[in-house]
Amino acid sequence: MGRVSDAKERLLGAVMKLIWAGSYGSTTVDQICEQAGVKKGTFYYFFESKSDLALAAIEGGWLNRKQSLDAIFSPTVAPLEKIRLYCEESYQMQSALKKQCGRVLGCPLFNLGAEICSHEKKLHTKIKEILGYYHRYLESAIREAHAAGLLPAPDPAAKARMLFAYCEGLLTQARILNDPELLREMFQGAAAILGVDERLLKVA
């Protein structure tokens, strides 16, 4: 067994890797322990169940992701550039995963949420909470772009929901087809949904 001092972190990393590449239902505690290089006793020292471990991993993953999103949606970044960077990051991330894992993995929150939404209340609640944060990031950028006259969005919250649904749908399609190149068009599609003048895309 590896050092107990980092066993918890290895468990957190293992569960997300296994669930993201496979599924929540098919991932067992034994597999998680094997992936993390720890014994079952160590697992149950830190967590009562697979669900509790997955919840902790989701929360930790969100804190890391939030740092990246805070940089993308910084007040110093122009509104259309925020959306472009958000889309570009999706492409870069999935391309890297394809090289690393041999597969496009899509969005871990959507993959897991779709699987457990009817029977894992704690996980479902946490995923809904985090998805709400994504909506607010996008809504803030759309609101700024509307105020600057870059796109028509009298209801930025509705536009954000449409945009997020499109981006996540494209991620899911890329996962199914195992083709990250589908994500190259994400920003163009986002701009079309938002009603951005094509002439502005050259300077976005």
Secondary structure, DSSP 8 states (H G I E B T S, - for coil): ---GGGHHHHHHHHHHHHHHHS-TTT--HHHHHHHHT--HHHHHHH-SSHHHHHHHHHHHHHHHHHHHHHHHT-TTS-HHHHHHHHHHHHHHHHHHHHHHHSS----HHHHHHHHHTTT-HHHHHHHHHHHHHHHHHHHHHHHHHHHTTSS--SSHHHHHHHHHHHHHHHHHHHHHHT-GGGGGGHHHHHHHHHT--HHHHTT-
